[in-house]
Amino acid sequence: MSNIKNLYNEDAVKKIKDFVNDIKVCMFCTKVTDVPFRTRPMATLEVDDEGNLWFFTGKSSDKNDEIKDNDTVQLIYAKNSDAHFLTITGQATLVHDKAKKDELWNPIVKAYFPGGKEDPNLALIKVKPVAAHYWDTVYGKMVTWLKMATSAVTGNQADVGVEGKLKI
């Protein structure tokens, strides 16, 4: 059984930053109101102090047209090895800001954008969270599994984790 711990404002932003700094890559879903929606892995560059999530994108990418048609996206972060999970629904915006590109640039991105920070295909996506939910273990994965096994044998409910809404 999980305990409920909803977090708000700065506490919610901190929880999102903690998850994203640990996990980095999410499944970035567009067309979330359509079936089938579109999903692809994307590396998160930053969670800023307002809780916005930043990604590099190619200007010619299909996801950009999908965002222009419907800016609601879902980001799904999962780290099975530690039983940490986060889902964020947000509003995506395409951003063309040279200063922000310079701030977020790192050499690994050059593999995708060989022209560097000046690559004409380089753009940014900013996702402003509208709703978020997390699931986390309290004691780490091994202790959690032991508590669950004990609970299955004894019939007593185990305190195995914490979950909650994140509201910025």
Sequence and secondary structure as in RCSB ss.txt:
>XXXX:A:sequence
MSNIKNLYNEDAVKKIKDFVNDIKVCMFCTKVTDVPFRTRPMATLEVDDEGNLWFFTGKSSDKNDEIKDNDTVQL
IYAKNSDAHFLTITGQATLVHDKAKKDELWNPIVKAYFPGGKEDPNLALIKVKPVAAHYWDTVYGKMVTWLKMAT
SAVTGNQADVGVEGKLKI
>XXXX:A:secstr
 EEE  EEHHHHHHHHHHHHHHH EEEEEE TTSSS EEEEEE  EE TTS EEEEEETT HHHHHHHH  EEEE
EEEEGGGTEEEEEEEEEEEE  HHHHHHH  GGGGGT TTGGG TTEEEEEEEEEEEEEEEESS HHHHHHHHHH
HHHH      EEEEEEE 
